[in-house]
């Protein structure tokens, strides 16, 4: 029986889906550090994580049985995707499933900050009646500036416009403006236009430190700032200064450069104790609806990969959408060089393979060829395919053979 390890409180539905697919599933509540993860991965085929567990090249080298990783979240910067692909480990994430939850949190925080609800709440809890309209505004007719116009940014754009907000956005990629949203040519132009600036950018390394003192200075006097994307993209010391000076009227932050591993751990930040600042513990996608949807989606991708070889929506290997074939299936991840397909078919022909169908896709330096075989007259083809100099990982599906095949000669060592 294949083994799956799920960390960081992955939704129980994921456990059920993998168990129904024949996996022995182990779950752990918290994240693991590098050494702990290496020890825990002994004999594990499938790993499921969220945002706190880092899967490094060292971890991947020490886990020869590992075939796939599921990131039960949007981000995958906690995984060395290139090293995973080089060892034939396929990675899936949940690119859409928590979008609505993040959008709703952003809207709630925009309204709370614009109305200064946090300060009114704090006063009443302290026993002080502080009724005042000073500094409180409607969100209607105010301008929302969205930095990063992807899945979350576009949906936020639509919902915010329905509340009567004007929407502008900036993205380095060409994106279609939805509704009445207007694209800004530069980030500076957006910062000088918006009453509320919210970040929804991805975790690529080039975004590190992109928002700091210069960007806060460019923002309009009395504007509001939100970061529900990645902690390392913002200089929070600079944000503290901007709030302390009164230039920024309020902020909401859900992500931090260094986050505790488990619930109840100590938390430190430059932003603690500031007025009209909402701090949340990376809960943008932490609704029961989102976590159930993520559990279903990612576990389904892992199940389909192990059973049919489908890599649809994988973030690091060539994408092939495959259904069960009903015959033997040979799935080969390989170096993307000329002649691989011809060599595969030569070996299969030598062993009397009756090929029912074949699909090939490439992604950078990696190729993925899947061949359906209804019969062979001579065994041993798999051993030759596994020994090809271009082979990264060979997998045999649909009961063709059952022996475990380690990473091939082209896999990173």
N, C-alpha and C positions, 0 to 999 in steps of 0.2 A: 504494500500500500504506500502511495506517495504521501509525503508529509508537507504540511503548510504551517508557517509560523506567522501569526498576526499580532502586531504590536499596537500600542497606543490607543486602546479602546475602540478598535474597529467595530462597526455596527454588527450586532449578532446575526443579521440577515446574511452577511458575507460568510460567516461561519457555516450557516445552514446550507448555503449554495455550494460551498466547497465540499462539505461533508456529503451532500447528495451526489456530488461528482466523484466520490470515492476517496477523498483525501482524509487523512488523519490530521486534525487541526489542533494546534496548540495556540492559546491566546495569552497575552501578557498585557497588563494595564499601561505600563509606562514605556518610555523609550529606553534603548540600550546604547551604551557607548561602544566604541569600536571593538575593544577586546571582548566585551560581553556578547556582542553580536556575532563575532567570529565563532565563539564557543556555542552559541545557540543555534547556528546554522548547520551544524554537523548533520548531514543526511537530509537536509531540508531542500525541497524542490521549488516551493513557492514561498515568497516573503511578502507580507503586507505591512506597510508602514503609513504613518501620516507625516507631519512636518518636522518632528523632533529627532528622528533617527537618521543618522548620516550613513549612507552606503558608499564607502570609499573604495578606491582601487585595491587597497590592502584587504578589505573585507571580501571583495569579489575574487581575488586570487586564492583566498583561503576557503572558498565555498564551491568546489567543483560540481556538486550536485545541483546547485541553484540554476533554474531555467528561466524563471520569470519573477519580476517584482511588480507589485501593485502599490502605487502611491494613492492612498485613499484621501485625496485632496487635489487641488489644482496644481500646485507647484511641484517641480521635480528637481529644483536646484540642490536638494539634499542628497541626490543620487549622482554618482559619476556616470553619466549616460554614455560617454564615449568608451570608458573602460568596460561598462556592462555590455555594450554592443560588441566590443572586441572579444569578449569571452562568450558571446552567444546568449547573453541574458537579456530577454525582452522586457521592456518597461512599459507599463500602462499607467495612466492617471485618470482623473475625473474632471475634464475640462469645462463641463457645463452644469454639473449637478447641484452645486451650491450657489449658483449665480443669483437666484432670487433672494436667498437668505442674506447674502452680502449687500445686495441692493436695498433691502428693507432696513438693514442696520444703518447703512449710510444715510438713508432718508430720515430715519428716526433721530440720528445724531445731528443732522443738519437743522432739523426743526428744534431740537432741544437746545442746541448752541445759539441759534438765532433768537430764540425766546429767552435765553439765559436760564433755562429750567434748572440746571445743576446748582446754580447759586441760590435760587429761590428754595429749592429742596433742602439744601444745606442749612439755610437760615431757619427754616421751620423745624428741622430736626434739632437745632440748637436752641429752640424756644423763642425765636425772634420773628415777629410778623413784619415782613419786608415787602409790602405791596408797592410796586412801582412799574411804570412803563419805560423807564429810562433804559436805553440800550437794547430793548426788545423789539423785534421786527417780525412781520410776516415774511414767509419765503416767497409768496406770490410777487412776481415782477422783479425779483432779484436774479442775478446772473450766476449760474453754476458753471464752473470751469472744470472739465473732466480731462485729466492727463492720463492717456491710455484708453483708446476707444475700442476695446475688445469685447468679449462676451459680457462682462460686468458693466463696463463703461457704456455700451450701447443700450443695455436694458435700463440702466440708471437714467440715461438720457431721456428715454421715452416716458418713464414714470414721473420724473421730475418735471418734464414739460406739461404733463397732465395736471400737476399741482400748480401750474401757472408760472413756473420758472423759465427764464431764458437760458438756453444751453449753448455753450461754446466748448470746443474740444481741441486737443492737440495730440497727434500721434505721429511717430516717425514713419509709419507705413501709410500707404494710401488707403483710406477708409471711406466708405459711403456714409454721408451724413443722414441720420434718420430724423423724420419729422421736420421741425424747423431749426434743428441744431446747425450751428455754423462752425466750420473748420477754421482754426487759427493757423497762420503760417509759421509762427514761432511760439515757443514756450513763453517767452517774455511778453508777447502780445496777449496771450491768455491771462497771464498773471496780472497784467495791467488792466484787464477788462472785468475779471470775475469778482463777485462778492464772496463766493465760496469756491475754494480749490480742493479737489479731491483726487488722490492718486490711485490709479488702478493699472499699474504697470507690472510686467512679469519679472521673474527673478534672475534674468541673465546677468552675468558678472559685470557687463558694461554699464548697468544701471546703478551700481554701487555708488553711494554718495552724490547722486545727481541733484538732490534738493538740499540746499544749505543756506548760508547767510545771504548770498547774492539773490537767491530766488525769493526768500522771505522779504527782503528789502524791496523787491519788485512788486510784491503783492499790494493791493490797495489798502489804505489805512482803514482799520476796523474790520478787515475781512476775516474769514474763517478758513481753517485748514484741516483736512482729513487725510489720514493714511491708513488704508485697509488693504495694502498690497504686500510690501516686503519691508521689514524693519531696517535693513541695511541701506536702503535708498535715501534715507533722511538723516541729516545731522540734527539730533534732538537737542543738543546743547544750544545750537543756533535757534531752534524753535523756542526753547525756554527764554532766551534773550528777547526774541521778538514778542512773546506774550508778556514778559515782564515790563517791556517798554510801552506796552499798549498798542503797538503797531498791529499785532494780530489780536483780534478780540476773543478768539476761542479756538480750541482744537479738539479733535477726536483721534485717538491712536489705538489701533487694534493689534499692531505688529511691532516687534522690537528686535534690535540686533542680537541680543542674547536673551533667550526665553528659558524659564525653568522647565525641567524635563517633565515633572509630574505635578499634579494638583496638590496644593498645600505647601509647595516649596517657596522660599523667600523670593521676593521680587524687588529689584532696584531700578530706578529710572530718574533721569534729570527732570522728568515732567511731573513727578509726584508732588502733590500739595498745591498745585497751581489752580487759581480760580478759572471757572468756565472751561475746564479741560476734562474730557471724558477719556478714561483709560479702560480698555477692555482686554481680557487675556486671550487674544487671538481666537475670538469666537465668531468671526464674520460668517463662517459656514457652519457654525455649531447650533443648528436647529435639528430637531428630531426628523423633520421632513428631509432636510438636506443630507443628513448622515445616513438615513435609510436609502435614499436615492443613490448616494455615493457607494454604499455597500453593495447594492444590487448591481450597479454598473461595473465597478472595478472587478468584483468577484466573478461576474459574468464574463468579462474579458479574459481573466485568468483561466477560468474553466474552458472557454472556447479555444484558447491557445493550446492548452495541454491536451484537449481532446481532438481538435480538428486542425490545429496549426495556424488558425486565423490570427493575423497580426493587425487587423483593422484598428486604426487610431493609436497604435503604438507610437511612442515618442522617440524611439532610438533605432529601430530597425525598419526595413522596407515593409510597406503595408500591403497585405493581401487579405481580402475578405473571402473566407472559405467556409463552406458548410461541410457537414459530415458526408463522406463519399460512399461509405458502405463497402469499400475495398481497402487494401493496404495503402498507406500513405507514407512517403518518404519526404521529410521536411529538412532542407539543408540550408543553413546559414553559412555563407562563404565570403571570401575576399572577392570584391568586384573587379575581376580581371578577365580579359578575353579567354574564351575556350572552356570555361567551367561547364556550361550547359552541354557542350559536345562531349566532354569527358564523362559527365554523369550519364548521359544516354548511351555512351559506348560501354560503360561498365554494366549498366542494366541490360543492354542487349546481349552482352557476353554471357549473362546468367539467365537468359531466356525470359526476361520480364515482359509481360504484356501490359503496355502503358495505356491506361484509360484516359488520362488527361494530365496536363502540366501547365503550371503558371510560374512566371518569373517576375520579380520586381527588384529594383536596386535603390539604394539610398547612400550616396557618397561612396565610401570605401566598402560598404557591405552589400551583398546580394542575397536574395532569398528565393530558392527554387523549390517548388512543391510538386511532387510527382505521384499520381495515383496508379497503383499496380494491382491488377486483378489476379495475377498468377506469375510464378517463377518456376523454371525447370531445374535451377541449380542454386543452392543456398550460397551465401558468402558475399553477396553484393554489398551488403551494409558495411562489412569489414573493410572492403576496398574503398568505399565512399568515405568512410571515417578517416582513412589514412591519406586521402588526397591532400597535397600540400596547401590547397586553398581552403580546406574545410575548417570552419570555426566551431560549428556544432551540428551534429546529425541527430535527428529524432525520428523514431519509427512509431507511427500511429495506427490506430484501427486494427490492432492485433496482428500486424504483419510479423513482428518479432517482439520479444519481451526483454532482451538483455539490455542492461544499462550501458549507454555509450558515453564515455567522457568527452570533454571538449577536444576538438581536433587539432592538427598540427599548426593551423593558422591562428588559433586562439592565443590571446595575450597571456604570457606566463608571469 
